[in-house]
Amino acid sequence: SQQGEEDPQALSIQEGENATMNCSYKTSINNLQWYRQNSGRGLVHLILIRSNEREKHSGRLRVTLDTSKKSSSLLITASRAADTASYFCATDRRDNYGQNFVFGPGTRLSVLP
Amino acid sequence: EAQVTQNPRYLITVTGKKLTVTCSQNMNHEYMSWYRQDPGLGLRQIYYSMNVEVTDKGDVPEGYKVSRKEKRNFPLILESPSPNQTSLYFCASSLYPGTNTEAFFGQGTRLTVV
């Protein structure tokens, strides 16, 4: 079953605008991560936020985490055409042999020039 | 260079012909995992491994096998491929996921079963 669920499924914005994507999850976590995937390529790690952190920044990325609501958001400021990609959140879920990475279905972001 | 290497990148095969997709990592990671990616369904986990000889089913294991005889390698085996296994496959590795560590991904294997 899906641990992380991103929202919206697809987002289209103009270059220079901000893009916000959300992720909800179901069980307790140690951390939540965001990854980016260019079309058909492998995922690339963007940022990790620990369960005891509420906000984290990395360049034009801002991630928030609300463990009471089991949700996170990824904000990309001043978007560029090169930000066009799919974005996935990943959480660690307790499985039979320990913690396991679980990914949501992703948000497809299109930044129009 | 730290990397996860999958082979082959592209594969077209016929129904029922056994195949193996290899995955190798050079970072001494304990954790390795296989995912398949289909349109609209995101990444679904097939199998994962916490260390040598420790493997477990993910969310969609039917029709797949794995083995972890060495720390660096985690091959995905399709004993009798079927057309519904046509997909984009990714291998990933990391240190133990509970240690606030990131996952590293291979470049993917696009498999077509006809």
HADDOCK unambig.tbl for C-alpha pairs under 7 A between the chains (distance, minus, plus):
assign (segid A and resid 1 and name CA) (segid B and resid 59 and name CA) 6.56 0.50 0.50
assign (segid A and resid 30 and name CA) (segid B and resid 98 and name CA) 6.49 0.50 0.50
assign (segid A and resid 31 and name CA) (segid B and resid 100 and name CA) 6.21 0.50 0.50
assign (segid A and resid 41 and name CA) (segid B and resid 107 and name CA) 5.56 0.50 0.50
assign (segid A and resid 41 and name CA) (segid B and resid 108 and name CA) 6.48 0.50 0.50
assign (segid A and resid 42 and name CA) (segid B and resid 105 and name CA) 5.53 0.50 0.50
assign (segid A and resid 42 and name CA) (segid B and resid 106 and name CA) 5.70 0.50 0.50
assign (segid A and resid 42 and name CA) (segid B and resid 107 and name CA) 4.54 0.50 0.50
assign (segid A and resid 42 and name CA) (segid B and resid 108 and name CA) 5.98 0.50 0.50
assign (segid A and resid 43 and name CA) (segid B and resid 105 and name CA) 5.85 0.50 0.50
assign (segid A and resid 45 and name CA) (segid B and resid 102 and name CA) 6.60 0.50 0.50
assign (segid A and resid 92 and name CA) (segid B and resid 97 and name CA) 6.50 0.50 0.50
assign (segid A and resid 92 and name CA) (segid B and resid 98 and name CA) 6.83 0.50 0.50
assign (segid A and resid 97 and name CA) (segid B and resid 50 and name CA) 6.94 0.50 0.50
assign (segid A and resid 99 and name CA) (segid B and resid 97 and name CA) 5.61 0.50 0.50
assign (segid A and resid 99 and name CA) (segid B and resid 98 and name CA) 5.46 0.50 0.50
assign (segid A and resid 100 and name CA) (segid B and resid 97 and name CA) 6.04 0.50 0.50
assign (segid A and resid 101 and name CA) (segid B and resid 97 and name CA) 6.62 0.50 0.50
assign (segid A and resid 103 and name CA) (segid B and resid 43 and name CA) 6.04 0.50 0.50
assign (segid A and resid 104 and name CA) (segid B and resid 42 and name CA) 6.32 0.50 0.50
assign (segid A and resid 104 and name CA) (segid B and resid 43 and name CA) 6.88 0.50 0.50
assign (segid A and resid 105 and name CA) (segid B and resid 40 and name CA) 6.89 0.50 0.50
assign (segid A and resid 105 and name CA) (segid B and resid 41 and name CA) 5.44 0.50 0.50
assign (segid A and resid 105 and name CA) (segid B and resid 42 and name CA) 3.71 0.50 0.50
assign (segid A and resid 105 and name CA) (segid B and resid 43 and name CA) 6.33 0.50 0.50
assign (segid A and resid 106 and name CA) (segid B and resid 42 and name CA) 5.95 0.50 0.50
